[in-house]
């Protein structure tokens, strides 16, 4: 997630500079052909171009609204994960104890139980984040050679590559009980199985009368909320913005840009023959605006792609981890995730 107030000039150039180059070449070629050959039949009336441009603008606006909805829904889901996680930590601490046991647990045993339930949940957070970052077939990193190369470069400069984190490979082992990591990491959906492990342990401590039926149901209800949050994230991750909307807009923009310099050259020629060369910068400017609108939506529709527009899952995981470990009374805590180059992941 880009957190600076403004998306700076040089960032815009990095994002769209290559498009400005070919737009300039195309606008210059058409304008030169029109002016130097005096082929007036190349002129295209402005009315059909403006109609196409208006239609394309409406279409891109619709697509960008849908892309933003996906992004904002993902952020709301992770906000709910933060709230439910805090509820899990406080409820585990309040509900587990010797209230119903005949053979009392020692303070150390009770602390170990609480830590196990809370640490396993922290493991679930990082496992879920890792699963959501696995690329799908429609994401940029899996597209054609040039698109994939650009996406990989953007990941390194404005995405997950800035952090070089190895949470799943290294830190996850610290949050799962001994022996669980090697077993759970081999499942196709590790996050789902971690919650299932939580449910199994809740049933065990209920049988041991560490919690009663009511407390068991309340804790299980929170686990069910985690399943709901995970399912919502997976719905966004595994169901793309319908491709008839996601891919046809670039075709419409291509048609518009193809026709644009023919209309621009004609309009400036009508004003004054010496002004025809102004068609080049104005063509580039108008075409660039349309391309920017398309690219903003295109790179916002997948909020779990590992790019700068993503939900800052790593930061949210760390915030939750710190909160829960402080509930346990720990003081040796990791630092908050800080933004790098204006990007918080």
TIRO-750150 format. One record per residue (C-alpha): x, y, z; residue number from 1. Coordinates in Angstrom, 3 decimals, always signed. Each point is the difference from the previous one (the first is absolute). Layout:
// TIRO-750150
+----------+----------+----------+------+
!        x !        y !        z ! resi !
+----------+----------+----------+------+
!        X !        Y !        Z !  NUM !
...
+----------+----------+----------+------+
This chain:
// TIRO-750150
+----------+----------+----------+------+
!        x !        y !        z ! resi !
+----------+----------+----------+------+
!   +0.000 !   +0.000 !   +0.000 !    1 !
!   +1.428 !   +3.328 !   -1.076 !    2 !
!   -0.311 !   +2.348 !   +2.989 !    3 !
!   +1.544 !   +3.281 !   -1.156 !    4 !
!   -2.375 !   +2.937 !   -0.468 !    5 !
!   +0.728 !   +0.271 !   -3.720 !    6 !
!   +1.159 !   -2.453 !   -2.610 !    7 !
!   +3.103 !   +1.963 !   -1.025 !    8 !
!   +0.945 !   +1.069 !   -3.501 !    9 !
!   +2.846 !   -2.476 !   -0.334 !   10 !
!   -2.186 !   -2.825 !   +1.234 !   11 !
!   -2.510 !   +0.866 !   -2.716 !   12 !
!   +2.781 !   -0.008 !   -2.582 !   13 !
!   +1.220 !   -3.391 !   +1.221 !   14 !
!   -3.550 !   -1.318 !   -0.186 !   15 !
!   -0.878 !   +1.346 !   -3.463 !   16 !
!   +3.237 !   +1.259 !   -1.589 !   17 !
!   +0.189 !   -2.742 !   -2.603 !   18 !
!   -3.535 !   +0.796 !   -1.118 !   19 !
!   +0.875 !   +3.674 !   -0.516 !   20 !
!   +2.795 !   -1.107 !   -2.341 !   21 !
!   -2.126 !   -2.037 !   -2.398 !   22 !
!   -2.860 !   +2.507 !   +0.166 !   23 !
!   +2.411 !   +2.716 !   -1.115 !   24 !
!   +1.279 !   -2.140 !   -2.848 !   25 !
!   -3.540 !   -0.780 !   -1.186 !   26 !
!   -1.225 !   +3.607 !   +0.249 !   27 !
!   +3.101 !   +1.299 !   -1.796 !   28 !
!   -0.265 !   -2.568 !   -2.784 !   29 !
!   -3.654 !   +0.780 !   -0.739 !   30 !
!   +0.485 !   +3.767 !   +0.195 !   31 !
!   +3.009 !   -0.091 !   -2.331 !   32 !
!   -1.844 !   -2.226 !   -2.435 !   33 !
!   -2.997 !   +2.337 !   +0.016 !   34 !
!   +1.960 !   +3.242 !   -0.318 !   35 !
!   +2.847 !   -0.974 !   -2.312 !   36 !
!   -1.977 !   -2.091 !   -2.496 !   37 !
!   -3.089 !   +2.233 !   +0.034 !   38 !
!   -2.181 !   -3.091 !   -0.096 !   39 !
!   -3.167 !   +1.659 !   +1.199 !   40 !
!   -1.865 !   -3.284 !   -0.168 !   41 !
!   +1.889 !   -0.991 !   +3.148 !   42 !
!   -2.012 !   +2.548 !   +1.959 !   43 !
!   -2.602 !   -1.519 !   +2.291 !   44 !
!   -2.923 !   +2.191 !   +1.158 !   45 !
!   +0.163 !   +0.790 !   +3.688 !   46 !
!   -3.604 !   -0.996 !   +0.736 !   47 !
!   +0.420 !   -3.806 !   -0.263 !   48 !
!   +3.275 !   +0.185 !   +1.935 !   49 !
!   -1.639 !   +1.979 !   +2.799 !   50 !
!   -2.899 !   -2.460 !   +0.137 !   51 !
!   +2.429 !   -2.917 !   +0.290 !   52 !
!   +2.016 !   +1.869 !   +2.631 !   53 !
!   -3.109 !   +0.704 !   +2.072 !   54 !
!   -1.100 !   -3.635 !   -0.152 !   55 !
!   +3.477 !   -1.213 !   +0.960 !   56 !
!   +0.124 !   +2.429 !   +2.937 !   57 !
!   -3.307 !   -1.318 !   +1.350 !   58 !
!   +1.189 !   -3.588 !   -0.431 !   59 !
!   +3.313 !   +0.627 !   +1.770 !   60 !
!   -1.827 !   +1.823 !   +2.777 !   61 !
!   -2.220 !   -3.026 !   +0.571 !   62 !
!   +3.005 !   -2.340 !   +0.011 !   63 !
!   +1.948 !   +2.189 !   +2.424 !   64 !
!   -2.967 !   +0.182 !   +2.365 !   65 !
!   -0.148 !   -3.790 !   +0.080 !   66 !
!   +3.756 !   -0.258 !   +0.490 !   67 !
!   -0.152 !   +2.432 !   +2.930 !   68 !
!   -2.902 !   -1.954 !   +1.506 !   69 !
!   +2.155 !   -3.147 !   -0.014 !   70 !
!   +2.890 !   +1.896 !   +1.598 !   71 !
!   -2.151 !   +1.631 !   +2.672 !   72 !
!   -1.840 !   -3.230 !   +0.799 !   73 !
!   +3.343 !   -1.730 !   +0.522 !   74 !
!   +1.043 !   +2.756 !   +2.405 !   75 !
!   -3.257 !   -0.327 !   +1.932 !   76 !
!   +0.515 !   -3.752 !   +0.285 !   77 !
!   +3.470 !   +0.474 !   +1.453 !   78 !
!   -1.379 !   +2.610 !   +2.358 !   79 !
!   -2.463 !   -2.635 !   +1.203 !   80 !
!   +2.898 !   -2.451 !   +0.400 !   81 !
!   +1.752 !   +2.528 !   +2.249 !   82 !
!   -3.101 !   +0.406 !   +2.178 !   83 !
!   -0.748 !   -3.727 !   +0.208 !   84 !
!   +3.639 !   -0.734 !   +0.830 !   85 !
!   -0.061 !   +2.367 !   +2.946 !   86 !
!   -3.267 !   -1.565 !   +1.119 !   87 !
!   +1.626 !   -3.430 !   -0.244 !   88 !
!   +2.943 !   +1.062 !   +2.159 !   89 !
!   -2.049 !   +1.628 !   +2.743 !   90 !
!   -2.554 !   -2.826 !   +0.048 !   91 !
!   +2.644 !   -2.711 !   +0.215 !   92 !
!   +1.589 !   +1.783 !   +2.956 !   93 !
!   -3.321 !   +0.577 !   +1.759 !   94 !
!   -1.652 !   -3.358 !   -0.645 !   95 !
!   +2.823 !   -2.482 !   +0.629 !   96 !
!   +0.721 !   -0.770 !   +3.624 !   97 !
!   -0.627 !   -2.330 !   +2.918 !   98 !
!   -3.648 !   +1.003 !   +0.428 !   99 !
!   -1.389 !   -3.459 !   -0.735 !  100 !
!   +2.978 !   -2.340 !   +0.476 !  101 !
!   +0.340 !   -2.425 !   +2.903 !  102 !
!   +3.749 !   -0.274 !   -0.594 !  103 !
!   +1.261 !   +3.524 !   -0.277 !  104 !
!   +2.533 !   +1.060 !   -2.633 !  105 !
!   +3.102 !   +1.777 !   +1.198 !  106 !
!   +0.520 !   +3.596 !   -1.040 !  107 !
!   +2.719 !   -1.144 !   -2.415 !  108 !
!   -2.263 !   -2.629 !   -1.590 !  109 !
!   -2.800 !   +2.511 !   -0.343 !  110 !
!   +2.315 !   +2.558 !   -1.575 !  111 !
!   +1.293 !   -2.635 !   -2.438 !  112 !
!   -3.563 !   -0.876 !   -1.034 !  113 !
!   -0.914 !   +3.623 !   -0.589 !  114 !
!   +3.232 !   +0.654 !   -1.869 !  115 !
!   -0.554 !   -3.053 !   -2.185 !  116 !
!   -3.497 !   +1.123 !   -1.014 !  117 !
!   +1.109 !   +3.561 !   -0.682 !  118 !
!   +3.245 !   -0.876 !   -1.749 !  119 !
!   -1.772 !   -2.475 !   -2.259 !  120 !
!   -2.339 !   +2.793 !   -1.015 !  121 !
!   +2.953 !   +2.248 !   -0.858 !  122 !
!   +1.262 !   -2.864 !   -2.136 !  123 !
!   -3.368 !   -0.064 !   -1.767 !  124 !
!   +0.342 !   +3.697 !   -0.850 !  125 !
!   +3.349 !   -0.433 !   -1.686 !  126 !
!   -1.071 !   -3.198 !   -1.739 !  127 !
!   -3.097 !   +1.723 !   -1.382 !  128 !
!   +2.073 !   +2.918 !   -1.240 !  129 !
!   +2.401 !   -2.343 !   -1.754 !  130 !
!   -2.832 !   -1.894 !   -1.702 !  131 !
!   -1.603 !   +3.208 !   -1.223 !  132 !
!   +3.283 !   +1.040 !   -1.646 !  133 !
!   +0.196 !   -3.140 !   -2.164 !  134 !
!   -0.491 !   +1.328 !   -3.574 !  135 !
!   -3.113 !   -0.974 !   -1.940 !  136 !
!   -0.072 !   -0.462 !   -3.774 !  137 !
!   -1.594 !   +3.393 !   -0.668 !  138 !
!   +2.422 !   +2.076 !   +2.086 !  139 !
!   +2.678 !   +2.064 !   -1.721 !  140 !
!   +2.914 !   -2.165 !   +1.095 !  141 !
!   -1.425 !   -2.904 !   -2.050 !  142 !
!   -0.732 !   +1.933 !   -3.185 !  143 !
!   +2.087 !   +0.438 !   -3.140 !  144 !
!   +3.726 !   +0.486 !   +0.104 !  145 !
!   -0.008 !   +3.819 !   +0.067 !  146 !
!   -2.919 !   +0.351 !   +2.435 !  147 !
!   +1.456 !   -2.637 !   +2.324 !  148 !
!   +3.404 !   +1.668 !   -0.101 !  149 !
!   -1.522 !   +3.372 !   +0.878 !  150 !
!   -2.052 !   -1.556 !   +2.819 !  151 !
!   +3.089 !   -1.668 !   +1.435 !  152 !
!   +1.869 !   +3.290 !   -0.161 !  153 !
!   -2.868 !   +1.797 !   +1.741 !  154 !
!   -0.050 !   -2.663 !   +2.713 !  155 !
!   +3.678 !   +0.664 !   +0.660 !  156 !
!   -0.320 !   +3.808 !   -0.023 !  157 !
!   -3.513 !   +0.547 !   +1.403 !  158 !
!   -1.126 !   -3.299 !   +1.482 !  159 !
!   +0.927 !   -3.058 !   +2.001 !  160 !
!   +3.549 !   +0.069 !   -1.372 !  161 !
!   +0.725 !   +3.028 !   +2.185 !  162 !
!   -0.272 !   -2.092 !   +3.167 !  163 !
!   +1.607 !   -3.303 !   -0.947 !  164 !
!   -2.049 !   -1.567 !   +2.780 !  165 !
!   +0.195 !   -3.720 !   +0.736 !  166 !
!   -2.851 !   -0.148 !   +2.484 !  167 !
!   -1.528 !   -3.267 !   -1.155 !  168 !
!   +3.319 !   -1.799 !   -0.390 !  169 !
!   +1.587 !   +1.163 !   +3.261 !  170 !
!   -2.288 !   +1.793 !   +2.445 !  171 !
!   -2.994 !   -2.296 !   -0.438 !  172 !
!   +1.974 !   -2.770 !   +1.682 !  173 !
!   +0.238 !   +2.155 !   +3.107 !  174 !
!   -3.775 !   +0.326 !   +0.331 !  175 !
!   -1.038 !   -3.629 !   -0.434 !  176 !
!   +0.550 !   -2.689 !   +2.644 !  177 !
!   +2.842 !   -2.426 !   -0.549 !  178 !
!   -0.828 !   -2.491 !   -2.737 !  179 !
!   -3.020 !   +1.888 !   -1.301 !  180 !
!   +1.892 !   +2.089 !   -2.547 !  181 !
!   +1.360 !   -2.935 !   -1.995 !  182 !
!   -3.462 !   -1.567 !   -0.107 !  183 !
!   -2.121 !   +3.061 !   -0.699 !  184 !
!   +2.278 !   +1.624 !   -2.564 !  185 !
!   -0.527 !   -2.961 !   -2.354 !  186 !
!   -3.762 !   +0.507 !   -0.224 !  187 !
!   -1.405 !   +1.674 !   -3.092 !  188 !
!   -1.668 !   +2.597 !   +2.223 !  189 !
!   +2.196 !   +0.417 !   +3.060 !  190 !
!   -2.009 !   +2.907 !   +1.403 !  191 !
!   -3.191 !   -2.073 !   +0.054 !  192 !
!   +1.740 !   -2.847 !   +1.803 !  193 !
!   +1.484 !   +2.335 !   +2.614 !  194 !
!   -3.492 !   +1.133 !   +0.987 !  195 !
!   -1.054 !   -3.642 !   +0.075 !  196 !
!   +2.865 !   -0.699 !   +2.424 !  197 !
!   -1.326 !   +2.783 !   +2.191 !  198 !
!   -3.448 !   -1.571 !   -0.047 !  199 !
!   +1.405 !   -3.409 !   +0.909 !  200 !
!   +1.882 !   +1.430 !   +2.969 !  201 !
!   -3.083 !   +1.883 !   +1.180 !  202 !
!   -1.900 !   -3.300 !   +0.054 !  203 !
!   +2.825 !   -1.593 !   +1.994 !  204 !
!   +0.152 !   +2.713 !   +2.650 !  205 !
!   -3.791 !   -0.104 !   +0.255 !  206 !
!   +0.205 !   -3.732 !   +0.723 !  207 !
!   +2.586 !   +0.826 !   +2.667 !  208 !
!   -2.428 !   +2.571 !   +1.510 !  209 !
!   +2.403 !   +2.877 !   -0.609 !  210 !
!   -2.967 !   +1.720 !   -1.635 !  211 !
!   -3.706 !   -0.719 !   +0.235 !  212 !
!   -2.523 !   -0.446 !   -2.821 !  213 !
!   -0.857 !   +3.697 !   -0.211 !  214 !
!   +3.625 !   +1.115 !   -0.201 !  215 !
!   +0.753 !   -2.719 !   -2.513 !  216 !
!   -2.815 !   +1.215 !   -2.249 !  217 !
!   +1.140 !   +3.622 !   +0.288 !  218 !
!   +3.589 !   -0.844 !   -0.900 !  219 !
!   -1.122 !   -2.257 !   -2.858 !  220 !
!   -2.191 !   +2.828 !   -1.270 !  221 !
!   +3.056 !   +2.222 !   -0.326 !  222 !
!   +1.795 !   -2.771 !   -1.905 !  223 !
!   -3.002 !   -0.189 !   -2.319 !  224 !
!   +0.393 !   +3.749 !   -0.579 !  225 !
!   +3.591 !   -0.631 !   -1.092 !  226 !
!   -1.259 !   -2.552 !   -2.523 !  227 !
!   -2.452 !   +2.606 !   -1.301 !  228 !
!   +2.726 !   +2.650 !   -0.319 !  229 !
!   +2.305 !   -2.460 !   -1.743 !  230 !
!   -2.754 !   -1.058 !   -2.397 !  231 !
!   -0.711 !   +3.610 !   -0.926 !  232 !
!   +3.679 !   +0.595 !   -0.750 !  233 !
!   +0.140 !   -3.163 !   -2.098 !  234 !
!   -3.093 !   +1.094 !   -1.923 !  235 !
!   +1.747 !   +3.209 !   -1.083 !  236 !
!   +3.267 !   -1.804 !   -0.687 !  237 !
!   -1.430 !   -2.883 !   -1.996 !  238 !
!   -2.797 !   +1.776 !   -1.860 !  239 !
!   +1.335 !   +2.729 !   -2.295 !  240 !
!   -1.714 !   +3.117 !   -1.187 !  241 !
!   -1.946 !   -1.592 !   -2.905 !  242 !
!   +2.360 !   -0.028 !   -2.921 !  243 !
!   -2.570 !   +1.405 !   -2.429 !  244 !
!   +0.300 !   +3.192 !   +2.062 !  245 !
!   +3.642 !   -0.328 !   +0.917 !  246 !
!   +1.398 !   -0.596 !   -3.482 !  247 !
!   -2.309 !   +1.664 !   -2.536 !  248 !
!   +0.634 !   +3.489 !   +1.358 !  249 !
!   +3.574 !   -0.066 !   -1.297 !  250 !
!   -1.352 !   -0.910 !   -3.448 !  251 !
!   -2.357 !   +2.977 !   +0.052 !  252 !
!   +2.827 !   +2.293 !   +1.115 !  253 !
!   +2.160 !   -1.369 !   -2.783 !  254 !
!   -2.662 !   +0.873 !   -2.590 !  255 !
!   -0.355 !   +3.481 !   +1.460 !  256 !
!   +3.753 !   +0.641 !   +0.014 !  257 !
!   +0.305 !   -1.391 !   -3.536 !  258 !
!   -2.489 !   +2.586 !   -1.309 !  259 !
!   +0.920 !   +2.897 !   +2.289 !  260 !
!   +2.978 !   +1.526 !   -1.908 !  261 !
!   -1.936 !   -0.027 !   -3.285 !  262 !
!   -2.688 !   +2.144 !   +1.598 !  263 !
!   +2.453 !   +2.211 !   +1.917 !  264 !
!   +2.067 !   +0.816 !   -3.086 !  265 !
!   -3.132 !   +0.899 !   -1.929 !  266 !
!   -1.350 !   +2.255 !   +2.774 !  267 !
!   +3.249 !   +1.931 !   +0.477 !  268 !
!   +0.416 !   +0.306 !   -3.755 !  269 !
!   -3.429 !   +1.662 !   -0.139 !  270 !
!   +1.146 !   +2.591 !   +2.529 !  271 !
!   +3.200 !   +0.825 !   -1.823 !  272 !
!   +2.282 !   -2.074 !   -2.154 !  273 !
!   +2.990 !   +1.014 !   +2.096 !  274 !
!   -1.699 !   -1.318 !   +3.143 !  275 !
!   -0.338 !   -3.552 !   -1.277 !  276 !
!   +3.119 !   -1.087 !   +1.913 !  277 !
!   -1.799 !   +0.716 !   +3.252 !  278 !
!   -1.987 !   -3.133 !   -0.789 !  279 !
!   +2.978 !   -2.041 !   +1.201 !  280 !
!   +0.163 !   +1.136 !   +3.668 !  281 !
!   -3.777 !   +0.209 !   +0.329 !  282 !
!   -0.437 !   -3.490 !   -1.448 !  283 !
!   +2.587 !   -1.351 !   +2.422 !  284 !
!   -1.643 !   +1.792 !   +2.930 !  285 !
!   -3.544 !   -1.197 !   -0.709 !  286 !
!   +1.105 !   -3.558 !   -0.775 !  287 !
!   +2.175 !   -0.096 !   +3.122 !  288 !
!   -2.937 !   +1.050 !   +2.205 !  289 !
!   -2.100 !   -2.865 !   -1.345 !  290 !
!   +2.841 !   -2.469 !   +0.440 !  291 !
!   +0.586 !   +1.175 !   +3.569 !  292 !
!   -3.662 !   -0.565 !   +0.841 !  293 !
!   +0.254 !   -3.495 !   -1.444 !  294 !
!   +3.234 !   -0.847 !   +1.829 !  295 !
!   -1.246 !   +1.291 !   +3.370 !  296 !
!   -2.995 !   -2.321 !   -0.214 !  297 !
!   +1.997 !   -2.873 !   -1.445 !  298 !
!   +2.513 !   +0.052 !   +2.855 !  299 !
!   -2.658 !   +0.473 !   +2.691 !  300 !
!   -2.332 !   -2.882 !   -0.814 !  301 !
!   +2.210 !   -2.622 !   +1.685 !  302 !
!   +0.664 !   +1.172 !   +3.592 !  303 !
!   +2.105 !   -3.061 !   +0.893 !  304 !
!   +2.548 !   +0.169 !   -2.829 !  305 !
!   +3.120 !   +1.066 !   +1.865 !  306 !
!   +0.087 !   +3.459 !   -1.619 !  307 !
!   -0.122 !   +3.530 !   +1.373 !  308 !
!   -3.814 !   +0.176 !   -0.220 !  309 !
!   -0.432 !   -3.048 !   +2.246 !  310 !
!   -1.586 !   -0.217 !   +3.404 !  311 !
!   +2.877 !   +0.384 !   +2.526 !  312 !
!   -0.413 !   -3.529 !   +1.345 !  313 !
!   +3.514 !   -0.322 !   +1.432 !  314 !
!   -0.442 !   +3.203 !   +1.991 !  315 !
!   -3.425 !   -1.104 !   +1.274 !  316 !
!   +1.351 !   -3.431 !   +0.963 !  317 !
!   +2.774 !   +1.657 !   +1.988 !  318 !
!   -2.443 !   +2.373 !   +1.718 !  319 !
!   -2.144 !   -2.962 !   +1.066 !  320 !
!   +3.058 !   -1.967 !   +1.107 !  321 !
!   +1.180 !   +2.847 !   +2.218 !  322 !
!   -3.465 !   +0.495 !   +1.502 !  323 !
!   -0.454 !   -3.685 !   +0.819 !  324 !
!   +3.478 !   -0.500 !   +1.397 !  325 !
!   -0.453 !   +3.050 !   +2.216 !  326 !
!   -3.210 !   -1.606 !   +1.281 !  327 !
!   +2.152 !   -2.941 !   +1.027 !  328 !
!   +2.233 !   +2.370 !   +1.943 !  329 !
!   +2.975 !   -0.242 !   -2.342 !  330 !
!   +2.367 !   +2.942 !   -0.340 !  331 !
!   +2.524 !   -1.295 !   -2.555 !  332 !
!   -2.096 !   +1.004 !   -3.003 !  333 !
!   +0.870 !   +0.465 !   -3.669 !  334 !
!   -0.158 !   +3.517 !   -1.464 !  335 !
!   -2.879 !   +1.235 !   -2.117 !  336 !
!   +0.388 !   -0.340 !   -3.741 !  337 !
!   +1.143 !   +3.329 !   -1.381 !  338 !
!   -0.627 !   +1.292 !   -3.532 !  339 !
!   +2.816 !   -0.197 !   -2.520 !  340 !
!   +0.063 !   +2.442 !   -2.937 !  341 !
!   -3.464 !   +1.101 !   +1.065 !  342 !
!   -1.383 !   -3.556 !   -0.206 !  343 !
!   -1.401 !   -1.886 !   +2.996 !  344 !
!   -0.506 !   -3.712 !   -0.525 !  345 !
+----------+----------+----------+------+
